[in-house]
Amino acid sequence: MNDRTAEVRANGFTDHVLVCTNDRESSYACCADAGAMEVYEAIKGWLRERGVFWSHVHVARTSCLGLCSEAGTAIVIHPRNRWYSDVQPEDVPDLLHEEFGADASQLGVRPTGES
């Protein structure tokens, strides 16, 4: 096992966006059926346009985040501990603008006390 925390931080990494792409055969909703891949691609595109994709912000597909809904996809932004459900591709620009700033200049953990 290698602890690479210092290396990752030294390279400027600040945030991680997890996008549920879970697919399951069930009568219950899953993000894969609610546009998960489109949300995932929209997030990557927004970050690429601002030059921070895979430099400061990593995006990963994940299994169930426990926020299943037919209305959209679940995403989590760490280390901010921000959890969203029902995200549609068209929501991504406003959501990421709110979290990271219009030009992604607000990367990193928010000060204590901010919601």
Long-range contacts (C-beta under 8 A, 24 or more apart in sequence): 11-55, 12-55, 12-56, 13-55, 13-56, 13-57, 13-58, 14-56, 14-57, 14-107, 14-108, 14-109, 15-56, 15-57, 15-58, 15-77, 15-78, 15-79, 15-80, 15-100, 15-107, 15-108, 16-57, 16-58, 16-59, 16-60, 16-77, 16-78, 16-79, 17-43, 17-57, 17-58, 17-59, 17-60, 17-75, 17-76, 17-77, 18-59, 18-60, 18-62, 18-65, 18-75, 18-76, 18-77, 18-78, 19-43, 19-59, 19-60, 19-61, 19-62, 19-73, 19-74, 19-75, 20-61, 20-62, 20-63, 20-64, 20-65, 20-67, 20-73, 20-74, 20-75, 21-61, 21-62, 21-63, 21-73, 22-62, 22-63, 22-64, 22-65, 22-68, 24-64, 28-68, 29-68, 29-69, 29-70, 30-64, 30-68, 31-64, 31-65, 31-68, 31-72, 31-73, 31-74, 33-70, 34-69, 34-70, 34-71, 34-72, 34-73, 35-72, 35-73, 35-88, 35-89, 36-61, 36-73, 38-89, 39-72, 39-73, 39-75, 39-87, 39-88, 39-89, 39-91, 39-92, 40-73, 41-89, 42-89, 42-92, 42-93, 43-75, 43-92, 43-96, 46-92, 46-93, 46-96, 47-96, 47-104, 50-100, 50-103, 50-104, 51-104, 52-100, 52-104, 52-107, 56-104, 56-107, 57-100, 57-104, 57-107, 79-109, 80-109, 80-110
